[in-house]
């Protein structure tokens, strides 16, 4: 950390009471006491109390003593203190309570007392961070000499944050298994904020749709036990399975993700999250905890770690490589070494770098926070320099949108950069894939979490600037190994989701054999094989032979629609129902982002009123913040909401009493309108709302939707430009998935 270390032992001490444990996301009253050291704090000196920049602990406020998060600050000797909260500190300790000794000074032994969530005048307390952390730290920094040079205390106070009561259940098993081969089921419960909790006390009934050898009819979950894992399960016959988990009273708790059992499978489905951070950079909890969580609590097959390069010390890079080496067990779990090249967007923007082997050099975008904070010859300040430095490395690069979005127009190397990340907890970014199409690139599609909360593979946005559930990618691989993972990435054999584990198959067939390339011929001399069948991600030179695309999706929830794209063009929307099946269910969805950069989140505030009738019930879609539920302001007549989108979407399902006679009055901070229920039908009614893909859509749905949708589509290449063909699946719960495109390409033009 680039703070002064001048005589830290004489800068005082700090303590906090109580230290917990507290439930994550709960309200609490905390008293932090700073005791001045030998030097005291001079007139116009400062005290900073900082916490991590990605923490969603509520912002302290100083105005309303009866409202949540009310905080008071006072000096024992009566010195006047100016206080404010801002994001003004060196990362990762960005969130800062900034205290200036304005009139007076502190001597040794004088104190400054900070009461977070001061309840003395009726405030309910401070809402704590929503993700668990055994050592949530309040970093204390002292400017004793009024020089604006801060010294970090030798020890800063900490509190413990633990999971709350069970709020939702999850059941996870593979999306693809082979008849007779063993597989695993995990059943776990989370609190309201998505933290795995061991506080459940329940007897569960496990009800598969078909016999599963080795699966007990009941399991008991006791406090302190955590997840229940059933190993060595088998299904003898091919087919699709569902699994319902019921409590002891027979109430449905959850349904497992879909499972396809095949007679044989050349490529299996392995689920991964290659992108997240731990506390050594800007995340939460240790890097060891990170990998344990991915394997033992998120039940991933594959995980990577992507710390911001300008915070990765040489010692941590060595430690990280040792950890991935230890966790990587072919056939059981794949852990991949790597880092996030975190260049400014003007220098190329974020790139995820993955190595197939440990011990490779890290090429940082800068060394600004790496001691001693001076440039290194190994630094690569631009994305182009990074690609040049990785020449010949057994590495894969993925373009990423986070704090610094990737500008693939500025730099790209198709030999290395094999995919674009279109979804993470930062939001949804289809525009990055569109940029690639505009430039003639041929990337695959991935979705990862970019987790900062210590929950790779299962991150939720919490209550701050993250606006989406973290993504997952399904890699189509013959076996679970790094070699197969890197081959899948280089061949684009994968699909990404917004965090759900749906089954998706996208293949193409040709009447006569066509050329299927082993690598991208635009960037490397490669071989081609002749085949009549291709997978998502393949690069194909079909000539005049048309392709029949076959699409099959089995959702973890009912499927609302599947959109088929030729490049950026939406050419077909497949809805699993006919217009004659529509009922009284109206869906209102809002979506989009502000712009591409850090401030992309869109706060939506709105009301929906029904005139000339009533609604029977209303249900939220993709409301992710428990603090902001859908509000019924007048039963049957008026709804209100506060919601955030960051390129993704949220909305409401409404069941009207008549379905045609009512009028809907929609008022939001970004777009408004009045609609007759009779005019809302099969196709979307769209209200543009500016920004980046920002809009409101209204349409009608039947009461029941299927989980499985399959269709075929004929497509032919008719020009010299590439034709990328892919699908986007949208579930009724707001989750989505994207297949990697099949690239139909023309022969090169002879000079």
N, C-alpha and C positions, 0 to 999 in steps of 0.2 A: 504494500500500500504506500502511495507517495505522500505520507504525512511525515512531519518532523518527529524525530524520536528523542528530542532534547529533554533529558532528565524526566522521563515519563514517571519515574517513581515519586517525583515531587509535584505532580500535577493534580493530585487529589485522588478521590475514589468515588465510586457510585454503587448503589445497591437498589434493589427493587423488592417490593412486597405487595401482595403475596407473589410467590414464584410459580404457583400452579401445582398440579396441572390444571389447565382450563380446556374446555371443549373448544375446538376450532370453530370460529364463527360466532362464538357466544359473546355476550356483553359482560364486561368486567370492569372493576375499578382497581387501578394500579398506581402505586406511589413510588416514584423514582426519586431518590435523594442523592444529590451530588454534594460531597464534602470537599471544600477547597483545600488544596495542598499547600506546600511551603510558600509558593509564590502568590497564592490567592488568584484573583482575576482583576486586572487593572480596569480603571474607568474606560469604557468603550471596548473592553474585551468581550469575548464571546464564549458560549458553550453550545455545542451541537450535539443533539441526540438523534441518531440516524438509524433507519432500518432499511432493509433491502428494497431496491427499486421495483422489483416485481411482486412485492408483498401487496395483498389487497386489504391489509388492516385499514380500518376507516380513518379518514383524515381528521385529526383533532380540530375542534372548533372552540372559539373563545367567547362567543357572543351570547348564546342562549343557555343559561344554567339549568334549564329543565329538559333540554333536548339531548338526544344521543350524542356521544363523543365529546361532551363538554370537558374541557381541560383547563386547569389553572396552573400558574407558575408564580412562585414567590421566593424572594430572598429572605433569609433569616434576619439580616441586618437592616432590612427596609430599603435596600437599593432598588431603584426603578429599573424594571426589566421590559424591554421590547421583545415581543415574541411573534413568530409567524411560522407557518408550515409551508415548505416549498420543496421542489425537486432540485436542490442546489448543491449536492455533495458529489464526491467522486464515487463512481460506481464500484462495487455494487450497492453501496450504502447511499442511495440517491434520495430517498424520502427523509426529510430532515425537519426536526423541530429546532428552529434557529433562535437562540436566546442571546440578546445583546444587553450587557450591563451598561445602562444608558446614563444614569445619574448615580454616582457612587462607585464603590468597588468592593471586592471581597478580600478579607484576610484569611489566613489559614484557620480552618475550623468552621468558617461560615458555610452556610448551606444554601443550595437552590433546590426547592422541592417542586416536583412536577406531579400533579395528580391527573393522570389519564382517566377519563370517564368519571370525573369528580361527582359523587352522588349527594353531596351535602345539601344541595338545593333542589334535589328532585330528579336530576338526570339519571337515566337508566344504566349508564356505563358506556364504555368504549367497545365498539364491535371489533373483536380480534380477527386476526388473519384466518381465512377459511380453510387453509390446508394445514395438515399436522406438521409439527416441527418440534423435536424434543429440546432444541436449543435456539429458540427464537431470540435473537440478540438485539439489544438496544445499544448501538455503538456510541460511545461517549468520547467527544473530542473537545479539547480545551485550547482556547487562544488566551493564555494567561497574560501575555505582555501587550495585548492590543495591537499586534502586528499583522493579524489575519494569517498567522502561521499556526496551524493546529497540531497539537500532539494528542495521539490516541492513548487513552488510559491503558495501563497494563492489563486490566481486566474490566470488561463491560458486563452489565447485568443481563440475565437471560430469564425467560419464562418457558414453560413446557406447554405445548399445544397437542392435544390428543383428539382422537375421533369421537364423534358423538353417537347418539343412539341410532340403531338401524332405521333407514328410510327407504331403501330400495334393494332388491335382490338381483343378482346376475348369475346366469349359468352359461358356461363357456365350454364348448367342445369344438373339434375341427369343423371346417366347412366341407372338407373332402376326406373320406377314408376309403380304404380298400376292404372288400368283403373278406372277413376272416382275420384281418390284421388288427393289432391292438391300438387303442387310442385312449384318451383321457377326458374326464369331465371334471370341471371345477365349479363349485357353487360357493358364492360369497355374498356378503352384504356390505353396503356402503351407507354412510350417513348422508344428510341432506346436501352436503357440499361435495360429495364424491370421494370421501376418504374411506378406505376399507376399515371396517370396524369389527372388533372381536367381542362386541357386547350382545350379540344375538343369543337367544335362548329359545330354540324352536326345534320341533320334530318335523322334518320335511318329507313329503311324499313325492317320489320321482316317477313321473308317468310318461314313458316314451310311447310314440305312436306305433312302434314295432318292437319286437323283442330285442333286448340288448343283453348279451351274455356278460355276467359279472356285475351288472348294475343292481344295487340293492333297491328294494321297494321303498324303504325309508332310511333316512339318516338323521341323526340328532346333532344339532349344533349347540354347543355349550359355551357360556361366557369364557373368554380367554383363548378360544381355540382358533379363531379366524376361519379361513377358507376350508371347505371340505373337498378333498380330491379323491376321485375314484379312478384308479389306474386299471390297465389291462382289460378294458372293455372291448367287446367284439360284436359285430353284426355279420351274420353269415350270408345274407342275400342282398344283392344290389337294390337300391331304392333310396328315397328321401325320408328323413326322420325329423320329427319334432320332439321336443321334451318340455313338458309342463312341470313346474315346481309348485306344489301346494303346501300350505301350512297344515297344522294338525286338525284345523276345523274345516279343511277342504277349500279354503280361499286361494285363488291363484296369486302367487307371488311374482313369478316371472316365467318367461319362455326362453329356452336356449336358442342360440343362433341356429340357422338351418344347417343340416348335415346331409350331404350327398354321399351315399355309399356306392362305389363303383366296383364292377367285377375286376377291373385292373385300371391302373392309372400310371401313364408314363411320367406325368408331371403332377406333383402333389401341391396342395395349398399350404403355404407357411406364412403366418402373420407377423409383421414386423413394424417397429417404430424406430427408425434410424436417427431420430433427431430430438435431442433434449439436452438440458444442462443441469449441473449440480452446484452445490454451494461454493465450490472452489472457483467458480466464475460468477454467474449472476443467478443461479438457480437456488434450490432449497435442499437441504440435507446432503449427506456426503456422497461421493461418487460410488463408494461401496454400497450404500443404501440404494442408490439409483439402480444399479445392476440387479441387486436382490429384488427390488420392487418389480422390475420388468419381468424377471423370471418367475417369481414366487407369488406375486399379487396381481399383476396384470395378465399373467400366463401367456406371454409372448413367446414366439419361437425365435425371434431375431431382434436384437437391439443394437443401436449405436449411440455414441455420446458425441455431442457437438458443442463444446465450450467455445466462447468467443476467443479468438486467437490472441487478441491483445491483452487478455488476462491469464493466458496459460503460461506459467513459468516452465523453465526447462525441467525442474523437479517434478512438477505436476504432469507434464507430458510423459515423462518416464514412468511415473506411477500409473497413469491412465493406461499406458501400453501394457504394463504388468497386469493390471486388472482385466483388460480384455483377453489377454492370453490365458488367465486363470479361469475366466467364465466361459470361454469358448470350448464347447464339448461337441464335436460333430455327432449328429444324430439326435442330440438332446437340446442344444441351445447354441445359437450363434451370437457372438459378441464381436463387434467390428471396431477397430481403432480408427479415429478420425478427429476432425475439428472443424469449426466453422470459420472459414476465411471471411472476416467481418469488415471488408472494405467499405468505405463510404459509397453511397449509390453513384456519386459522380466519378468514382474510380472503378465501378463495375458492380458494386453491391454484393450482398451476402451469397456465398457459395458453400455448400456442404462438401467436404473432402473426406473420402473414405479410402483407407489402405487395406489391401488384402492381407498384409503381414505387419507385424509390429516392428518397431525400431526404425521407421522411416523418419526423415527430418520434417519438422514443422516449418512451413513457410508462411509467416504471419503477414497480415495486411499492415500491421504496425506493431511496435513494441511499447506503446505509450504507457501501459500499466504494468509492464514487466520490468522488474528491477534490473538495472538502475534507471530504466526509462529512457534509454538512449537507442538510436537506430542500430540495427544489426545488418550485416551484409546479407543474411539469409532472408530478410524481409522482402516481400513482394507487394508493392504498394498499389498495383493495378491488377485487375483480373487477367489482363493479357500477360503480365509478368508471371502471375500464378500458373497459367496454362503452360507457359514456356518452361517454368521450373519443374513442372510435373511431367515434362516430356520423358517418356521411357519408364515412368513409374507404373506399377501395377495398382492403379488408383481409378476411382470413379468420382465424378463431381456432379452435384445436383444444384440447380438454380433454386434459390429460396427467397421467400418474401417474409421479412420480419421487421425489425426496426429499420434495417437498410435493405430495401427491395433490390433484387438482382436486375440489372440492366443488361439483358442479353443482346441488346442492339450494340452495346459498346464492345463486348468481348464474348466469344464463344469458341469452343473447340470441341467439335462433335466426337473426336476420338476419346475425350475425357468426360465431357458434360453430356450425360446420357438421359437425364430426366429433368422435369420441372415439377416443383412441389406446388400443387394447386389448392391445397387446404392444410391448415394447421390450426392451433388454438388462436392464432392471430386472425383467422378468417378464411375466406374462400377467394381464390385468385385465378379464375379462368383466363383473365387477360394475359397472364404470363404465357400460357399455352398459345393464345392467339398471337402474341408477339413472335413466338417461335415459328408459327405457320407463315406469318408475313415475311419472315426472313428466310424461309425455305429450310429451316432446321427440322430435324426428325426426332424429337425427344419422346421418351415415355412419360407416363403420368404417375406420380407418387403423391401420397398424403401422409404426413407424419404429425407428431404432436407439437414439436418445439416446446416441450414441457419445461416449465420453470418452477414447478411446485413439488418436485420429488415424486411424480407419478407417471413415469413414461409408460405409454401404452394405455393409459386410462385417465388422462388429464381432463379436467373440466375447468371452465373459465373463471369460476369464483365470482368475486364482486368488483373487479377492477377493469382495466382496459383490455384484457383478453375477452374476446366476444364469441368464442366457439369452443365446442368440444374438440380435443385433439384428434388428428386423423390417424388412420392405419393404412398399411399397404399389404395386399395379398400377393406374395411372390410365387410364381409357378415354377417349381423346381423339382428335379428328380429325387433329390435327397436334401437333408438339412446340413449344409456345410457352407463355408465361405466361398469355396470355388463355385458352387452352384448359385449362390447369391449373386456373385459378381457376373456370372454368365447370364443370369436372368435380367440384371440391370442393363447389361450391354445389349441384350436382345429385346429389351423393353417388354418382357413377359411378366407383366404385373398390372394390377388395377388398384386404385386408391379409393378410400372411403372417408367419410366424415367421422369415423370412429366406430361404425357398426361393422359387424362381420357377416356380410351378405355373401351369397354364392353368386358369381357372375362368370358366364362363359360367352366369349365373343370369338367366333371363328369364321373363316371364309373358305368356300370351296369353288373350284374351277372345273369346267367340263374337260379341259385338257391340261396337261402339266404346264406350269409357268415357272419363271425364275424367282426363287426365294433366296435373298442374299444372307450370308452369314454375318455380315457387318454392313455398315452404311457405306455404299460405294462413293458417296460424295466426299468422304474424308480419308478413305484408305483403300488400297487395292485389296479386294476380297474375292472370295469364291461364292458361287451360287449353286444351289441344287434345284432340280426339277421336282415339283410337287403339285398335287391338286388340292391340298389342304394347308391352311395357314392359321396362325394364332394371333391374338392381339399383340401388337408390337412389331410384327414382321414387316419387312420391307420387300415389296413384291413388284416385279416387272411383268405385268400381265399381257402386254401387247394389246391385241383387240379382244382378248378373252374376258368376258364379264365375270364378275365375282358375285356369288350369292353369299351374303352375310347371314350368319345364324347367331341370334342373340337369345340367351336364356338367363334370367335373373330369378333368384329365390331370396326374398327379403327376410330380414330379421323382424320386419313389420310389414303390413300390407303395402303394396306398391301403388303409388299414385300415377306415375307415368314413366316412360322411357323416351328420352330425346335422342334422335340420331343425327349426327353431324357429318357433313362433308367439309372438312376444315372448320372455318368459323361459321359456316352456313348451317342453320337448322333446317333439315330437309324433311323431317318426319317426326311426329310425336305419336307414340303408341300409348293409348290409354286402355287399361284392361276392362273397359266397360263401354257400352253403347249409350248414345244420347237418350234412348228410351228407358234406360235404367236409372236415370237421375231422379233424386228424390228431393227432400226438403233441407238437405245439408248444404250449406254455403260455406266456402272457405275464403278467408281474407288473409293474404300473405304480404308482408313487407320485406324488402331485401335491399342489398347493395352496400356500398361503402362511400365514404366522403371523397377519398382520392387514393392514390397508390401508397402514400408514405405512412409514417408513424401514426398520424392522427386520423386514420381511416375509419375509426369507429363512428357509427351513426346512432345518436340517441333518438329514439322514437317515443313520442308522447301522443296518445290518441284516445279518442272516444268513438264508440259506435252506438248509435241510437236507432231503435226500430219504431217506425210510425205506421199506423194502420194495421197493427197486429202485434205479435209477441214472438220471442224465441222460447223454446222449451228447455233447451240447455245449451251451454257454451263450454268449449274445451280449448285450452291453450295448445299451441303447436310450437315446440322448440323454445319454450321459455326456460332459460338456463339459470337464472339468478333467483334463488328462493326468496330473496328480499323483495322481489318485484313480481308478485303473482298477478294473474288476470283478476281484475276487480269487477265485481257486479255492483254497479252503483244503484241500479233500480231493477228489481227482479223482473226478468222477461222483457226489459225495455232498454237498458243502457249498460254498456261495458266501458271500462277504462283500463289503460295499460301504460307502463313504461318498459321499454325494451331497447336492446342494443343489437345492431347487426354490423358485421365487419366483412361484407361481401357475401355472407351467408343469409339465412332468412328465418323469420319467425311469423307467427300468425295465430288465427283463431278459426275454429270450426263452430258453426252456428246451425242449430236445428230450428227452423221456423215452424210455427204452428200451421200456417197455410202453405207457404212456400212460393206463392206468386202474388198475393195481394199486398204484401208488406212493402214498405219503402225503407231503405237503409241510408242513414245519414252518417257518413264517415268524416271525421275531423281529426287531422294530425298536424303536427308542427311542420310537416314538409309537403303534404298534399292532402286535398280534401275533395269530397264529391258526394252527390246524392244518386242513388241507384234504385230503380224498381227491381224487386226480387224477380219479376218476370223476365227481365232482360239479362239476368245472370244465368249462364247456361254452360254448355260443354266447353266452349273456348274461353280463354282468359280475357277479362276486361282489365285493361292496364291503365294505371294512373302514373305517368312519369313524375319523378321527384328529384331530378337533377343528379349531381354527384357522379359517382362511378357505378353504373348499373343500378341506381337507386330507383325503386318503383314500388307500387302497390298493385297487387293482382287480386281479382275477385273471380271465382268460378264455382261451379256446382259439382258435387260428388254424390255417388250413391252411398247408402248407409254402410255397405260392406264392400271391401276390396280384396282381391286375391293376393296371396304371398308370392305366387309364381306367375311370371309372364315370359312367353317365348314368341318369337316371330322371325321371319326371314325378310331380306331386303336385297334386291338386285342392284348392282352398281357397276358401271363401266368407266374406265379412264378414257377421256375424250380429248385431252389437250397435252401440252408439253409440261405443264406445272404438276407438282405433286398433288395427290388427292388423299389426304388423311381421313380415315373413316373411323369414327368412334362413337360410343354411347355414353349418356349420362342418365343414371337411374335415380329417381326421386321416390323415396318412401313417404307414406302418409305421416310418419312422425317427424318429417323434416330432414332426415338423413339422406345423403346422396353418395353416389359412387361414379367413378369415371374409369372407363377402360383406356389402356394405352392404345393409340391409333394403329390401325393397319395402314401402312403407307403404300399406296399404289403409285408407282413412278414410271415415267416414260424412259425409253432408251436415250442415251446421251446423243446430242446432235453432233453429227460429223462436221469438222471444220471445213 
